[in-house]
């Protein structure tokens, strides 16, 4: 009797998992996301990054201030995350808790985890490999921290992973609507961070060359125009915005608060060592990768990458589409080489951290490649699981998150407690306005707890980003 019940039970369980796997996965990831946010909120770490407070202030200025409106979106930081924040940032709790921004990071966390699962499934990876990939992403302590903040990294990861997934579907199934969906998510990525602009360039080239090889120039031209037109629409809107509001379509790139101007200052101070040096640029970014993804997980991802591109059981089209997963790697090394980005790694360049979180951009890709490795190396699967269990045990027991270190004690933090407390105590009970430069002191505005309409600041809300 028991022998008959057991196969039926496991068969029914398998049927339920097959039918509701994505829903169950989404629920589990949602629970993890909420727990992580509450933990970091209670520990006061959710607002450690100076940039997180600035992002929240931008969203708040759109809905409240001396001159609220969309012009307060500014010129340098791309607008999508700030526009999303406006839905809830009008509420004081949502603003000062950081949840108005973290909410979208949390949604992106769940979405990216599901997309990793779906990407691996499309590659023919079984349930163990798929869940391994999702676990490596969702259990990464740097991911868990950043998804609990108002930073833009998780929203970017979500849009870029979605773009890569639908590009994979287009190449494996040949349905044009998937190409359109991919270009749509590329467009969203271009409105989150400038990494998305490189993804637009990189994926457009992929489309052109593969289509040219398949059907000649006319097919390549048609698909390229279709993909790049929708994918590049966000770039067009941003150029138009800068032209209409600031009188220069490239104001975001070369204006007084642009990254270009900041990097020039760093270069004159001898603090831009990667510029013009390919080897050092690659070395710096690989260090950032190892710190963010964990060196052992990165090693598994590297081996999985080799196996994927050598595996003839995976179609050539699927392997070609997987090249899109490398766009963050190429972009960050190129940005460091050109001097458009700066990265400080304690002990390697200087005595502090700065922008170390850029290494997290490859985490979905590493998780996918490591999940593929788990599928193909079934013979040593128990060994791999054991080593990963040890790695994550020590990671969580030591709270080893380099992104937290950067936000708490590195150059990405800005402790304004003394100034903001003084301002709140001396101006909180009085009428009148406060003159302040938000470009340098946005975190003071946020931490003071005073209404946004009390502050007189720069014209049109131009802010100075740290990245």
FIKOLKE-242788 format. One record per residue (C-alpha): x, z, y; residue number from 0; residue in three letters. Coordinates in steps of 0.02 Angstrom, whole numbers. Example, Ala and Ser with C-alpha at 12.3 -4.5 7.8 and 13.67 -1.06 7.14 Angstrom:
% FIKOLKE-242788
- 615,390,-225,0,ala
- 684,357,-53,1,ser
This chain:
% FIKOLKE-242788
- 0,0,0,0,unk
- 140,51,121,1,unk
- 237,-107,75,2,unk
- 89,-212,133,3,unk
- 60,-114,294,4,unk
- 240,-122,356,5,unk
- 257,-313,361,6,unk
- 86,-325,444,7,unk
- 135,-196,575,8,unk
- 298,-283,621,9,unk
- 213,-452,618,10,unk
- 81,-391,739,11,unk
- 215,-310,849,12,unk
- 311,-473,853,13,unk
- 154,-567,901,14,unk
- 121,-446,1045,15,unk
- 300,-460,1106,16,unk
- 296,-649,1098,17,unk
- 134,-656,1198,18,unk
- 166,-519,1325,19,unk
- 356,-511,1332,20,unk
- 368,-564,1514,21,unk
- 230,-445,1567,22,unk
- 308,-298,1475,23,unk
- 478,-342,1547,24,unk
- 406,-351,1723,25,unk
- 324,-181,1703,26,unk
- 484,-99,1638,27,unk
- 588,-175,1777,28,unk
- 460,-118,1906,29,unk
- 469,61,1843,30,unk
- 660,56,1848,31,unk
- 654,-16,2024,32,unk
- 539,122,2090,33,unk
- 641,260,2008,34,unk
- 802,191,2084,35,unk
- 725,179,2258,36,unk
- 659,358,2251,37,unk
- 828,421,2190,38,unk
- 928,340,2329,39,unk
- 796,382,2460,40,unk
- 802,566,2413,41,unk
- 992,563,2419,42,unk
- 991,483,2592,43,unk
- 1091,332,2531,44,unk
- 959,199,2555,45,unk
- 1002,185,2740,46,unk
- 1191,209,2724,47,unk
- 1231,29,2770,48,unk
- 1236,-2,2956,49,unk
- 1168,-176,2922,50,unk
- 1016,-106,2830,51,unk
- 964,-11,2987,52,unk
- 994,-166,3094,53,unk
- 886,-273,2979,54,unk
- 745,-147,2992,55,unk
- 761,-141,3182,56,unk
- 748,-330,3195,57,unk
- 586,-329,3097,58,unk
- 519,-186,3201,59,unk
- 560,-273,3366,60,unk
- 452,-420,3315,61,unk
- 300,-306,3311,62,unk
- 346,-169,3436,63,unk
- 454,-157,3592,64,unk
- 460,-205,3774,65,unk
- 440,-389,3730,66,unk
- 384,-405,3548,67,unk
- 370,-574,3468,68,unk
- 460,-695,3354,69,unk
- 598,-723,3482,70,unk
- 661,-551,3431,71,unk
- 720,-626,3266,72,unk
- 880,-670,3358,73,unk
- 1004,-806,3319,74,unk
- 1134,-758,3190,75,unk
- 1050,-674,3043,76,unk
- 932,-790,2952,77,unk
- 749,-744,2975,78,unk
- 657,-739,2808,79,unk
- 687,-557,2760,80,unk
- 646,-499,2936,81,unk
- 485,-599,2937,82,unk
- 436,-521,2770,83,unk
- 471,-348,2840,84,unk
- 347,-373,2983,85,unk
- 204,-356,2858,86,unk
- 239,-169,2841,87,unk
- 376,-117,2965,88,unk
- 244,-77,3098,89,unk
- 214,82,2998,90,unk
- 336,221,3049,91,unk
- 364,281,2871,92,unk
- 397,105,2807,93,unk
- 520,80,2950,94,unk
- 617,242,2943,95,unk
- 617,259,2754,96,unk
- 686,82,2740,97,unk
- 546,37,2620,98,unk
- 487,-106,2731,99,unk
- 647,-197,2686,100,unk
- 683,-119,2516,101,unk
- 511,-174,2453,102,unk
- 567,-356,2455,103,unk
- 732,-312,2373,104,unk
- 635,-222,2237,105,unk
- 517,-369,2208,106,unk
- 669,-483,2200,107,unk
- 752,-365,2075,108,unk
- 605,-380,1957,109,unk
- 591,-567,1983,110,unk
- 777,-598,1953,111,unk
- 773,-497,1792,112,unk
- 627,-601,1727,113,unk
- 714,-763,1779,114,unk
- 871,-714,1683,115,unk
- 761,-690,1529,116,unk
- 676,-858,1554,117,unk
- 840,-949,1589,118,unk
- 915,-885,1426,119,unk
- 756,-929,1331,120,unk
- 767,-1108,1395,121,unk
- 946,-1114,1330,122,unk
- 881,-1069,1157,123,unk
- 941,-889,1159,124,unk
- 849,-764,1049,125,unk
- 768,-600,1101,126,unk
- 925,-495,1078,127,unk
- 1029,-608,1190,128,unk
- 890,-621,1319,129,unk
- 866,-433,1329,130,unk
- 1054,-409,1339,131,unk
- 1063,-522,1490,132,unk
- 919,-430,1575,133,unk
- 995,-262,1532,134,unk
- 1166,-306,1604,135,unk
- 1082,-355,1767,136,unk
- 955,-214,1779,137,unk
- 1075,-76,1725,138,unk
- 1211,-127,1847,139,unk
- 1226,21,1966,140,unk
- 1273,-90,2114,141,unk
- 1117,-195,2086,142,unk
- 1010,-38,2071,143,unk
- 1079,27,2234,144,unk
- 1063,-133,2335,145,unk
- 885,-162,2273,146,unk
- 843,8,2348,147,unk
- 900,-43,2522,148,unk
- 845,-159,2663,149,unk
- 996,-271,2633,150,unk
- 972,-457,2598,151,unk
- 1074,-477,2438,152,unk
- 933,-455,2312,153,unk
- 816,-574,2402,154,unk
- 954,-703,2399,155,unk
- 988,-673,2214,156,unk
- 804,-696,2176,157,unk
- 785,-860,2270,158,unk
- 949,-932,2207,159,unk
- 913,-886,2025,160,unk
- 739,-962,2039,161,unk
- 815,-1122,2109,162,unk
- 939,-1130,1964,163,unk
- 804,-1095,1835,164,unk
- 687,-1233,1894,165,unk
- 834,-1351,1907,166,unk
- 870,-1311,1724,167,unk
- 688,-1349,1680,168,unk
- 699,-1515,1771,169,unk
- 854,-1565,1674,170,unk
- 788,-1508,1504,171,unk
- 608,-1569,1520,172,unk
- 623,-1711,1646,173,unk
- 467,-1660,1745,174,unk
- 483,-1699,1929,175,unk
- 378,-1550,1985,176,unk
- 517,-1434,1925,177,unk
- 639,-1524,2041,178,unk
- 518,-1493,2185,179,unk
- 502,-1309,2138,180,unk
- 691,-1294,2132,181,unk
- 709,-1371,2305,182,unk
- 574,-1253,2371,183,unk
- 673,-1100,2315,184,unk
- 831,-1177,2384,185,unk
- 741,-1190,2551,186,unk
- 694,-1005,2541,187,unk
- 876,-961,2500,188,unk
- 935,-1057,2655,189,unk
- 825,-942,2760,190,unk
- 897,-783,2684,191,unk
- 1087,-802,2694,192,unk
- 1208,-943,2726,193,unk
- 1258,-941,2543,194,unk
- 1095,-1036,2519,195,unk
- 1160,-1177,2628,196,unk
- 1303,-1204,2506,197,unk
- 1180,-1200,2360,198,unk
- 1083,-1338,2449,199,unk
- 1241,-1443,2465,200,unk
- 1301,-1407,2288,201,unk
- 1136,-1436,2198,202,unk
- 1101,-1594,2301,203,unk
- 1267,-1665,2242,204,unk
- 1222,-1619,2063,205,unk
- 1057,-1713,2079,206,unk
- 1139,-1866,2156,207,unk
- 1280,-1886,2031,208,unk
- 1176,-1852,1875,209,unk
- 1039,-1971,1936,210,unk
- 1167,-2104,1980,211,unk
- 1239,-2093,1805,212,unk
- 1065,-2101,1729,213,unk
- 985,-2240,1830,214,unk
- 1101,-2306,1965,215,unk
- 1101,-2289,2154,216,unk
- 915,-2315,2188,217,unk
- 862,-2174,2072,218,unk
- 1000,-2062,2140,219,unk
- 949,-2099,2319,220,unk
- 765,-2064,2286,221,unk
- 792,-1899,2197,222,unk
- 924,-1844,2322,223,unk
- 808,-1875,2470,224,unk
- 663,-1787,2383,225,unk
- 767,-1635,2341,226,unk
- 868,-1623,2502,227,unk
- 721,-1651,2618,228,unk
- 622,-1502,2555,229,unk
- 777,-1399,2514,230,unk
- 850,-1430,2686,231,unk
- 691,-1399,2783,232,unk
- 741,-1218,2814,233,unk
- 908,-1274,2886,234,unk
- 816,-1395,3001,235,unk
- 699,-1257,3060,236,unk
- 845,-1141,3097,237,unk
- 937,-1273,3197,238,unk
- 776,-1311,3291,239,unk
- 747,-1126,3323,240,unk
- 921,-1103,3398,241,unk
- 895,-1257,3507,242,unk
- 725,-1202,3573,243,unk
- 765,-1018,3599,244,unk
- 951,-1021,3643,245,unk
- 977,-1199,3703,246,unk
- 1106,-1240,3569,247,unk
- 1066,-1288,3388,248,unk
- 1234,-1214,3334,249,unk
- 1220,-1054,3434,250,unk
- 1211,-954,3271,251,unk
- 1378,-1027,3218,252,unk
- 1481,-1022,3377,253,unk
- 1390,-903,3494,254,unk
- 1464,-739,3557,255,unk
- 1389,-639,3413,256,unk
- 1425,-765,3275,257,unk
- 1532,-732,3122,258,unk
- 1652,-865,3188,259,unk
- 1684,-764,3347,260,unk
- 1706,-604,3247,261,unk
- 1829,-685,3126,262,unk
- 1931,-750,3272,263,unk
- 1949,-571,3334,264,unk
- 2000,-515,3160,265,unk
- 2126,-656,3145,266,unk
- 2207,-612,3311,267,unk
- 2225,-434,3246,268,unk
- 2305,-496,3084,269,unk
- 2156,-442,2978,270,unk
- 2108,-610,2903,271,unk
- 2241,-636,2769,272,unk
- 2139,-751,2656,273,unk
- 2120,-890,2785,274,unk
- 2215,-1045,2726,275,unk
- 2269,-961,2562,276,unk
- 2174,-1022,2408,277,unk
- 2261,-904,2288,278,unk
- 2230,-748,2390,279,unk
- 2050,-801,2425,280,unk
- 2017,-822,2239,281,unk
- 2108,-661,2197,282,unk
- 2010,-560,2325,283,unk
- 1843,-626,2266,284,unk
- 1883,-599,2082,285,unk
- 1927,-419,2121,286,unk
- 1759,-403,2210,287,unk
- 1676,-480,2057,288,unk
- 1759,-356,1939,289,unk
- 1715,-206,2047,290,unk
- 1532,-260,2062,291,unk
- 1495,-326,1888,292,unk
- 1615,-213,1791,293,unk
- 1776,-287,1720,294,unk
- 1717,-283,1538,295,unk
- 1550,-362,1577,296,unk
- 1641,-495,1680,297,unk
- 1756,-529,1532,298,unk
- 1606,-552,1417,299,unk
- 1527,-668,1543,300,unk
- 1687,-770,1553,301,unk
- 1694,-792,1363,302,unk
- 1508,-832,1362,303,unk
- 1537,-967,1493,304,unk
- 1665,-1052,1382,305,unk
- 1552,-1042,1231,306,unk
- 1404,-1114,1326,307,unk
- 1495,-1266,1391,308,unk
- 1575,-1301,1222,309,unk
- 1416,-1274,1121,310,unk
- 1345,-1441,1063,311,unk
- 1185,-1356,1009,312,unk
- 1142,-1339,1193,313,unk
- 1093,-1506,1268,314,unk
- 1212,-1592,1388,315,unk
- 1079,-1586,1523,316,unk
- 1058,-1398,1504,317,unk
- 1245,-1370,1514,318,unk
- 1255,-1479,1669,319,unk
- 1111,-1386,1752,320,unk
- 1200,-1221,1718,321,unk
- 1336,-1274,1840,322,unk
- 1218,-1217,1979,323,unk
- 1256,-1039,1925,324,unk
- 1432,-1059,1994,325,unk
- 1378,-1098,2172,326,unk
- 1402,-916,2234,327,unk
- 1578,-914,2162,328,unk
- 1630,-1076,2246,329,unk
- 1548,-1028,2410,330,unk
- 1630,-858,2427,331,unk
- 1804,-919,2386,332,unk
- 1784,-1065,2506,333,unk
- 1717,-951,2644,334,unk
- 1867,-835,2625,335,unk
- 1987,-982,2626,336,unk
- 1910,-1057,2784,337,unk
- 1909,-889,2871,338,unk
- 1719,-886,2885,339,unk
- 1709,-727,2783,340,unk
- 1808,-566,2772,341,unk
- 1828,-451,2624,342,unk
- 1925,-287,2619,343,unk
- 1966,-209,2451,344,unk
- 2038,-35,2454,345,unk
- 2214,-35,2385,346,unk
- 2228,-224,2393,347,unk
- 2194,-265,2574,348,unk
- 2192,-116,2689,349,unk
- 2137,62,2652,350,unk
- 1948,39,2655,351,unk
- 1804,-64,2587,352,unk
- 1715,-199,2683,353,unk
- 1588,-327,2620,354,unk
- 1635,-284,2441,355,unk
- 1452,-314,2396,356,unk
- 1484,-502,2406,357,unk
- 1547,-489,2228,358,unk
- 1371,-449,2168,359,unk
- 1316,-629,2204,360,unk
- 1375,-684,2032,361,unk
- 1288,-544,1936,362,unk
- 1139,-649,1874,363,unk
- 1260,-785,1817,364,unk
- 1372,-660,1728,365,unk
- 1220,-582,1644,366,unk
- 1160,-753,1583,367,unk
- 1330,-801,1512,368,unk
- 1354,-630,1430,369,unk
- 1179,-642,1355,370,unk
- 1226,-811,1283,371,unk
- 1383,-734,1208,372,unk
- 1279,-598,1125,373,unk
- 1173,-734,1044,374,unk
- 1318,-836,978,375,unk
- 1429,-690,922,376,unk
- 1301,-613,804,377,unk
- 1439,-558,685,378,unk
- 1513,-434,808,379,unk
- 1352,-395,900,380,unk
- 1356,-211,852,381,unk
- 1533,-195,921,382,unk
- 1483,-277,1085,383,unk
- 1330,-165,1101,384,unk
- 1439,-11,1069,385,unk
- 1567,-57,1200,386,unk
- 1431,-95,1328,387,unk
- 1348,73,1292,388,unk
- 1513,161,1329,389,unk
- 1541,60,1487,390,unk
- 1370,101,1559,391,unk
- 1379,283,1505,392,unk
- 1539,309,1604,393,unk
- 1475,205,1748,394,unk
- 1320,312,1773,395,unk
- 1402,478,1732,396,unk
- 1532,447,1868,397,unk
- 1407,361,1988,398,unk
- 1538,224,2000,399,unk
- 1461,102,2125,400,unk
- 1578,16,2244,401,unk
- 1433,-40,2353,402,unk
- 1387,142,2382,403,unk
- 1566,182,2430,404,unk
- 1565,39,2555,405,unk
- 1401,95,2631,406,unk
- 1447,280,2631,407,unk
- 1631,286,2682,408,unk
- 1688,104,2701,409,unk
- 1686,-8,2853,410,unk
- 1506,-58,2819,411,unk
- 1443,115,2867,412,unk
- 1422,186,3041,413,unk
- 1393,372,3061,414,unk
- 1295,395,3222,415,unk
- 1217,563,3181,416,unk
- 1293,655,3328,417,unk
- 1247,523,3457,418,unk
- 1072,488,3391,419,unk
- 1033,674,3378,420,unk
- 1089,702,3558,421,unk
- 984,554,3615,422,unk
- 831,617,3524,423,unk
- 849,793,3592,424,unk
- 880,742,3773,425,unk
- 766,589,3787,426,unk
- 632,623,3658,427,unk
- 524,732,3769,428,unk
- 544,631,3927,429,unk
- 469,474,4000,430,unk
- 571,323,4050,431,unk
- 682,195,3967,432,unk
- 852,197,3883,433,unk
- 979,60,3919,434,unk
- 1080,17,3764,435,unk
- 1177,-126,3686,436,unk
- 1092,-159,3520,437,unk
- 1231,-279,3471,438,unk
- 1347,-130,3452,439,unk
- 1229,18,3433,440,unk
- 1076,-39,3337,441,unk
- 1101,102,3212,442,unk
- 1084,227,3355,443,unk
- 915,154,3401,444,unk
- 857,170,3221,445,unk
- 928,344,3189,446,unk
- 863,416,3352,447,unk
- 684,404,3288,448,unk
- 626,354,3462,449,unk
- 498,214,3486,450,unk
- 571,40,3502,451,unk
- 481,14,3667,452,unk
- 590,148,3747,453,unk
- 746,39,3737,454,unk
- 805,-93,3859,455,unk
- 928,-207,3770,456,unk
- 1000,-383,3765,457,unk
- 894,-535,3805,458,unk
- 796,-608,3656,459,unk
- 859,-480,3531,460,unk
- 1026,-561,3490,461,unk
- 1112,-451,3363,462,unk
- 1288,-446,3297,463,unk
- 1293,-458,3106,464,unk
- 1428,-384,2997,465,unk
- 1427,-536,2884,466,unk
